C-alpha cells in the first residue's frame, strides 16, 4: 500500500513474510528512510494512527 505525504512524497508499506517494510521517499522520489517492523509492531502503529484519526 502507498500513502502520499502532504509535501508530495510517499510512504510505501510492503509485507515481507512476518515483517513489514516501510519506505519513505521525498517528492523527487529519493528514498529518505527505510524501516523494518514486525507484523505486531506494524499493526500497533497503524491501529494507533487510526485511533488518533478518529479521536
N, C-alpha and C positions, 0 to 999 in steps of 0.2 A: 504494500500500500504506500501511497505517496501523498504527502501533505505539502502545501505551499506555505511559505513564511510571508510575513507582512512586507518584507523588503524585496521579495521576488526570488528568494532561494527555495530550496526544497529539503524535506526530511523524508527519506525513504526507509521503510521498515521491511525487512525480509526475514522470514523464518528460515533457520538453518539447523535442522534437527531439533534438539532440545534447547535451543537458544534463539535469540533474535539479534539481528544486526541492524543498527540504526546508522544511516549515513547522512550527514548534513552537508549540503552544498550551498555555496553563495550564489548570487544572481548570475555570475559568469559561468556557473557550472563547475567550479573548482571545489573539490572536497575540502571542507574545513575541519571536520571531526568524524570519527567513526567510534561507535560504542557497541560492545557486545554485552548482552544481558541474558540471564537465564529466563526461561519461559515464565517462571513465577514472578521474577522482578519486573519483566516487561508487562505482564498482566497487572501487577500492582501499580506501576507507573500510569498505564493507560486508564485504569479504573479510577485512580485518584484524580487524574485530569478530568475525566467525565464527571466525577462528583463535584469538582470545583466549578466546572462549567454550568452545572445545574444548581449551584448554591444561590 
